[in-house]
Amino acid sequence: MNLNKLFIVFTGGLILTHALNSLMIGTPLIGIVIWSFPLAIFFLQAWFKPTARVYQIFSFIILIYFMVICLDIPGLPNLTAASLLFWLELTEIVIVFFIACYAAREQLRNVK
């Protein structure tokens, strides 16, 4: 499986995991949409027109999501379904970050 497909799969999984987690803890629908909108834009760009610039910009954007989830995890109650989804979300964010970095590098290698 190439990096572009991995990126699409894990980004889609991240959006779904966050939506499910947000619904479980009672986040309003507008909050879910606002949180998912930047990820959905990069998801669609990677699907239709993947370039190194898309992956590079996404790598910086996903760091903001990493910061937010790292601030949320310490305030969670002990081992509930929501806390397990937060940990899954953190794992997916880290995986997507590395995939985006390597996909950008691979795109730049193919240009030369």
Helices and strands as residue ranges (DSSP letters): H 3-25, H 29-48, H 52-72, G 73-75, H 81-111
